[in-house]
Amino acid sequence: MAASLGSQVTIVERTGLGGSAVLTDVVPSKTLIATADAMTRMIDATDLGVRFDVDNGDSTPIMRADLKQVNDRVLRLAAEQSTDIRADLERRGVRIIFGSGRLLDNHTIEVSTAEGAETVTADAILLAVGAHPRELATAQPDGERILNWTQVYSLDEVPQELIVVGSGVTGAEFASAYNGLGSKVTLISSREQVLPGEDADAAQVLEDVFARRGLAVLARSRAAAVERVDDGVVVTLSDGREVSGTHCLVCVGSIPNTHDLGLGAAGVELSPSGHIKVDGVSRTTAPNVYAAGDCTGVLALASVAAMQGRIAVAHLLGDAVRPLKLKQVSSNIFTSPEIASVGVTEAEVESGQYQGDVIKLSLHTNARAKMRNFKDGFIKIIARRGSGTVIGGVVVGPGASELIFPIALAVTQKLNVDDVANTFTVYPSLSGSISEAARRLHVHM
């Protein structure tokens, strides 16, 4: 963006273009999840009358995931995406320096490269240094049996018994994926429900699906230590119980990559958690220095990181800019089924922070869902009480990441529920339930 607006741009990058979103996080994990989803759809296809020719004497399909082939594809797609990004940047005249950068002041960066050191000066600096997996002192990953989420793509075989520590977004996504790939999965959750902080109805649907698919959730349980044994791992819980498995995936949050960057010398302040403090237009506490992405602790979403970066560039170049509004951010959890949300939550309505009306329609009543054998999920819309303005929504079901867009559009553009209800939808379609939910929130004037 900065290059297209006429700026001379230099990128200092330690590993590869695209960052963790492309190389170790979003692109790899969602590619892995795509295989798991395909297997899950095939299992459910028997209810649609689909039969498989098999040699085991009955009509039960036997599927297995060739994890080496899956992971080879995961890493290949990530590398291709990174290469595409680099080619596009170079085509736009962006200079790329591979090395580690350190701020000397708010205009100067010292870069250590394989060839030596180089100093780069700039009118403005944008920090997008990301974060890395948080590790437990008593559960150090070895990349073979005890893993963090960047290491799972080195596995050649599906774990026979996978223990996932942490029931946040990352833990829930990998637990769902490996369950779909054929692992016997145990999810250790320190909270009452999986996905703490997310919509309670959505979390309940996911827990019900997990139970039906044989995925065990140990609620209100905290992992104290993970130890490797001869044939697998043992996870010791804080109450003394032990859980055994062949592998353990630790998903207990992330730590911003803000250590030893010279931020203090440049006047960049950090929060107690080590994140870079930024305002609504991505400015740090240092003049001319901006920050975007996971290192800011705003919302750990690739879409938010990209928007923060665009806002920063627009602001520093004097272009038209609107501050980041978190209530307009739509997000998705790539479990099976997917969970997408935007805007005000039902919990915020119930607590009195917002005055709103809530309607929830189960996809079980949707004709298209019945045809496709989608049994789990719902559409939820939240409208401001009195005016009927759409202020939030949740979608649970296949393709929720796509279905949330019309609700997000309504939230961002402050549309009325009647605007949504009076827009034609295809019949039959899952989006028809969005229109129907809005119709039931009609405010009689």
C-alpha positions in Angstrom: 0.0 0.0 0.0 2.8 2.4 1.0 4.6 1.7 -2.3 1.5 2.2 -4.4 1.1 5.6 -2.8 4.6 6.6 -3.8 6.7 5.8 -0.8 10.1 4.1 -0.8 9.6 1.0 1.3 12.1 -1.3 2.9 11.1 -4.5 4.7 13.3 -6.2 7.3 12.3 -9.8 7.7 13.9 -12.5 9.8 12.5 -15.7 8.2 10.1 -15.3 5.3 7.4 -13.0 3.8 4.0 -13.4 5.2 5.0 -13.9 8.9 3.4 -16.5 11.1 0.0 -16.1 9.4 1.4 -17.6 6.2 4.4 -19.7 7.4 3.4 -21.3 10.8 -0.1 -20.4 11.8 -3.2 -19.5 9.7 -2.3 -20.9 6.2 -0.8 -24.2 7.5 -3.5 -24.8 10.1 -6.4 -24.1 7.9 -4.9 -26.2 5.1 -4.7 -29.1 7.6 -8.2 -28.4 8.7 -9.4 -28.6 5.1 -8.3 -32.3 4.9 -10.0 -33.0 8.2 -13.2 -31.4 7.0 -13.1 -33.5 3.8 -12.9 -36.7 5.8 -15.7 -35.6 8.1 -17.9 -34.8 5.1 -17.3 -38.3 3.7 -18.2 -40.0 7.0 -21.5 -38.0 7.1 -22.2 -38.7 3.4 -23.5 -42.1 4.2 -26.6 -40.5 5.6 -27.1 -38.9 2.2 -27.2 -42.3 0.5 -23.6 -42.4 -0.6 -22.0 -45.8 -0.4 -18.4 -46.9 -0.8 -17.1 -50.0 -2.4 -14.9 -51.7 0.2 -13.2 -55.0 0.7 -13.9 -55.6 4.4 -17.3 -57.3 3.8 -19.6 -54.5 4.9 -20.6 -51.0 3.8 -18.5 -49.1 6.3 -16.0 -46.8 4.5 -12.4 -47.0 5.7 -10.5 -43.8 5.4 -7.2 -42.7 6.7 -5.1 -39.5 6.4 -1.7 -39.8 4.9 -0.3 -37.2 7.3 3.1 -36.9 5.6 1.3 -36.1 2.3 -1.0 -33.7 4.1 1.8 -31.9 5.9 3.9 -31.8 2.7 1.0 -30.0 1.0 0.6 -27.7 4.0 4.2 -26.6 3.9 4.2 -26.4 0.1 1.2 -24.1 0.1 2.7 -21.9 2.8 6.0 -21.6 0.9 4.1 -20.8 -2.3 2.1 -18.1 -0.6 5.2 -16.6 0.9 6.9 -16.6 -2.5 3.9 -15.0 -4.1 4.0 -12.2 -1.5 7.7 -11.6 -2.1 7.3 -11.5 -5.8 4.4 -9.0 -5.5 6.4 -6.7 -3.2 9.5 -6.8 -5.4 7.3 -6.0 -8.4 6.1 -2.9 -6.6 9.7 -1.8 -5.9 9.9 -2.8 -2.2 13.4 -3.5 -1.0 13.6 -6.7 1.2 16.4 -7.3 3.7 16.6 -10.7 5.3 17.9 -10.3 8.8 17.1 -9.2 12.4 16.4 -5.5 13.0 16.9 -3.5 16.2 15.8 0.1 16.7 18.6 2.6 17.5 16.0 5.5 17.7 12.6 6.3 16.2 14.1 6.8 12.7 17.0 4.2 12.6 17.1 0.5 12.4 20.3 -1.6 12.7 19.9 -4.8 10.7 22.1 -7.9 11.3 22.3 -10.0 8.1 24.3 -13.0 7.0 26.6 -10.6 5.2 27.1 -8.3 8.2 25.4 -5.3 9.6 23.4 -2.5 7.8 21.8 0.6 9.0 18.4 1.7 7.6 17.0 5.2 8.2 13.3 6.0 7.6 10.8 8.8 8.0 8.5 6.3 9.7 8.8 2.7 11.0 6.0 0.1 11.2 6.7 -2.8 13.7 4.9 -6.0 12.8 7.1 -8.5 14.7 4.3 -11.0 15.7 4.4 -13.4 18.5 5.5 -17.0 19.3 3.9 -19.9 21.2 4.0 -19.6 25.0 5.6 -22.6 26.6 5.3 -24.1 30.1 8.5 -24.7 32.0 7.1 -28.1 32.9 6.1 -29.0 29.4 9.0 -28.2 27.1 8.3 -29.2 23.5 10.7 -31.6 21.8 9.2 -31.5 18.4 8.4 -35.2 18.4 6.0 -36.1 21.2 5.5 -32.8 23.0 4.6 -30.2 20.4 3.7 -26.5 20.0 1.5 -25.5 17.1 4.4 -24.6 14.9 5.8 -28.1 15.1 2.9 -30.3 14.3 3.7 -30.2 10.5 6.7 -32.3 11.1 4.6 -35.4 12.0 4.5 -38.2 9.4 1.7 -40.2 11.0 -1.6 -39.2 12.6 -1.1 -39.3 16.4 -2.9 -42.3 17.8 -3.8 -40.6 21.1 -3.4 -36.8 21.1 -3.7 -34.8 24.2 -4.4 -31.1 23.6 -3.6 -28.7 26.4 -5.6 -25.5 26.2 -9.2 -25.0 25.0 -8.9 -21.6 23.4 -9.2 -21.0 19.7 -6.0 -22.7 18.7 -6.5 -25.7 21.0 -10.1 -26.2 19.9 -9.2 -26.0 16.2 -6.4 -28.5 16.4 -8.5 -30.8 18.6 -11.3 -30.7 16.1 -8.9 -31.2 13.2 -7.1 -34.2 14.6 -10.3 -35.8 15.7 -11.4 -35.5 12.1 -8.1 -37.0 10.9 -8.6 -40.1 13.1 -6.8 -39.4 16.3 -8.3 -40.2 19.7 -8.3 -36.7 21.2 -8.4 -35.6 24.8 -8.8 -31.8 25.3 -7.7 -30.4 28.6 -9.7 -27.3 29.5 -9.0 -25.2 32.6 -12.4 -23.5 32.2 -16.0 -24.5 32.5 -16.5 -24.7 28.7 -14.3 -24.8 25.6 -13.7 -21.5 23.9 -14.0 -19.3 27.1 -15.1 -15.8 26.2 -16.9 -16.9 23.0 -20.7 -17.2 22.6 -22.0 -19.7 25.1 -24.5 -21.3 22.8 -21.8 -21.8 20.1 -19.4 -23.4 22.7 -22.2 -25.8 23.7 -22.9 -26.8 20.1 -19.2 -27.6 19.7 -19.0 -29.5 22.9 -22.0 -31.6 21.9 -20.4 -32.4 18.5 -17.1 -33.3 20.2 -19.0 -35.7 22.5 -20.8 -37.3 19.6 -17.5 -37.8 17.7 -15.7 -39.3 20.7 -13.5 -36.3 21.6 -13.1 -36.2 25.3 -13.1 -32.8 27.1 -11.7 -32.6 30.6 -13.3 -29.4 31.9 -12.0 -27.5 34.9 -8.7 -29.3 34.6 -5.3 -27.6 34.5 -2.1 -29.3 33.1 0.7 -29.0 35.6 3.4 -30.9 33.6 3.9 -32.9 30.5 6.5 -35.7 30.5 7.7 -37.9 27.7 7.8 -41.6 28.4 9.0 -44.5 26.2 5.9 -45.0 24.2 4.3 -41.6 24.5 3.5 -38.8 27.0 2.0 -38.4 30.4 0.2 -35.2 31.3 -0.1 -34.6 35.1 -3.0 -32.4 36.1 -2.9 -29.9 39.0 -5.1 -32.3 41.1 -2.7 -35.2 40.6 -4.6 -37.0 38.0 -2.6 -38.4 35.0 -3.6 -38.5 31.4 -1.6 -40.8 29.0 -1.3 -40.5 25.2 1.1 -40.9 22.3 1.5 -37.1 21.7 0.7 -33.8 23.4 0.0 -30.5 21.7 0.4 -27.5 24.0 -1.7 -24.5 23.1 -1.5 -22.0 26.1 -1.3 -18.7 24.4 1.4 -16.6 22.8 4.2 -14.2 23.7 4.9 -11.0 21.7 8.2 -10.9 19.9 9.2 -7.6 21.5 12.3 -8.6 23.4 15.7 -7.1 22.5 14.3 -4.8 19.7 15.6 -1.6 21.1 12.1 -0.3 21.7 13.1 1.6 24.9 15.7 3.5 23.0 13.1 4.6 20.5 10.6 5.6 23.1 8.2 2.7 22.4 6.3 1.7 25.5 5.1 -1.8 26.3 2.1 -3.1 28.3 2.7 -5.3 31.4 2.2 -8.3 29.0 5.0 -7.2 26.8 2.8 -6.0 23.9 3.4 -2.7 22.1 1.0 0.0 23.2 -0.9 1.5 20.2 -3.8 3.9 19.7 -6.7 3.6 17.2 -4.5 4.6 14.2 -1.7 2.2 15.1 0.6 4.8 16.6 3.0 3.8 19.4 4.2 6.1 22.1 7.2 7.1 19.9 6.8 9.7 17.2 7.0 8.2 13.7 6.8 4.6 15.0 3.7 2.5 14.3 2.9 -1.1 15.1 0.5 -3.8 13.8 -0.4 -7.4 14.4 0.0 -9.8 17.3 2.7 -7.8 18.9 0.1 -5.2 19.8 -2.2 -7.5 21.7 -5.3 -5.9 20.1 -6.8 -9.0 18.5 -4.8 -11.9 17.3 -6.3 -12.1 13.9 -4.6 -11.8 10.5 -7.4 -9.5 9.3 -6.9 -7.1 12.2 -3.1 -7.1 11.6 -3.6 -6.2 8.0 -6.1 -3.5 8.8 -3.8 -2.0 11.5 -1.1 -1.9 8.9 -3.3 -0.2 6.3 -4.5 2.3 8.9 -0.9 3.0 9.9 0.2 3.6 6.3 -2.8 5.9 5.6 -2.2 7.9 8.7 1.6 8.4 8.2 1.1 9.4 4.6 -1.8 11.8 5.4 -4.3 9.7 3.5 -8.0 9.4 4.6 -8.1 7.1 7.6 -10.7 5.7 10.0 -9.6 4.4 13.4 -9.9 0.7 14.1 -13.3 -0.3 15.5 -13.2 -3.7 17.2 -17.0 -4.0 17.2 -16.8 -4.2 13.4 -14.3 -7.0 13.3 -15.6 -10.4 12.2 -13.8 -13.5 13.4 -14.0 -17.2 12.7 -13.0 -20.3 14.6 -12.2 -23.1 12.2 -13.6 -26.0 14.2 -16.1 -28.4 12.7 -18.6 -26.9 12.7 -17.1 -23.4 12.3 -18.0 -20.5 14.7 -18.1 -17.0 13.4 -19.0 -13.8 15.2 -19.1 -10.0 14.9 -20.1 -7.0 17.0 -21.9 -7.0 20.3 -22.3 -10.3 22.1 -25.3 -11.8 23.8 -23.3 -11.7 27.1 -22.9 -8.0 26.7 -26.6 -7.6 26.3 -27.4 -9.8 29.3 -24.9 -7.8 31.4 -26.6 -4.5 30.5 -23.7 -3.0 28.5 -26.0 -2.8 25.5 -29.8 -2.7 25.1 -30.6 -5.3 22.5 -32.9 -8.0 21.3 -31.6 -11.4 20.3 -33.0 -14.1 18.0 -31.4 -17.5 17.4 -32.5 -19.8 14.6 -31.3 -23.4 14.5 -30.0 -24.6 11.1 -31.9 -27.8 11.8 -35.0 -26.0 10.4 -33.3 -24.7 7.3 -34.2 -26.6 4.1 -30.8 -26.4 2.5 -29.2 -27.6 5.8 -31.5 -30.6 5.8 -30.7 -31.4 2.1 -26.9 -31.3 2.9 -27.3 -33.2 6.2 -26.0 -30.3 8.3 -27.4 -31.1 11.8 -25.5 -28.7 14.0 -25.5 -24.9 14.1 -27.5 -21.8 14.2 -27.8 -18.2 13.1 -28.0 -15.5 15.9 -28.6 -11.8 15.2 -28.6 -9.0 17.8 -30.4 -5.8 17.1 -30.5 -2.6 19.1 -33.7 -2.4 21.2 -36.1 0.1 19.9 -34.4 1.0 16.6 -33.7 -2.5 15.1 -30.2 -1.6 14.1 -28.1 -4.7 13.7 -25.3 -4.6 16.3 -24.0 -8.2 16.4 -24.3 -11.7 15.3 -23.1 -15.3 15.5 -23.1 -18.1 12.9 -22.4 -21.7 13.8 -22.2 -24.2 11.0 -20.4 -25.3 7.8 -19.0 -22.2 6.0 -19.7 -19.8 8.9 -16.7 -17.9 7.9 -18.5 -17.0 4.7 -22.0 -16.6 6.1 -20.9 -14.0 8.7 -20.1 -11.5 6.0 -23.7 -10.2 5.4 -24.1 -9.7 9.2 -20.8 -8.0 9.4 -21.8 -5.7 6.6 -25.0 -4.9 8.4 -23.1 -4.1 11.6 -20.5 -1.9 9.8 -23.0 0.0 7.7 -25.6 0.3 10.6 -28.3 -1.4 8.7 -31.7 -2.1 10.1 -33.0 -5.6 10.5 -35.6 -4.7 7.9 -32.9 -3.9 5.4 -31.5 -7.4 5.9 -35.0 -9.0 5.9 -36.1 -7.3 2.7 -33.0 -8.3 0.8 -33.7 -11.3 -1.5 -31.9 -14.6 -0.6 -31.7 -17.7 -2.7 -34.1 -20.5 -1.8 -33.0 -22.9 -0.5 -29.9 -21.5 1.1 -28.2 -21.3 4.5 -28.2 -17.5 4.1 -32.0 -17.6 4.0 -31.8 -18.2 7.8 -30.0 -14.8 8.2 -32.9 -13.1 6.4 -35.5 -15.0 8.5 -33.7 -14.2 11.8 -33.8 -10.5 10.8 -37.4 -10.8 9.9 -38.3 -12.0 13.4 -36.6 -8.9 14.8 -38.8 -6.5 12.9 -39.7 -3.5 15.0 -43.4 -2.5 14.5 -43.6 1.2 14.1 
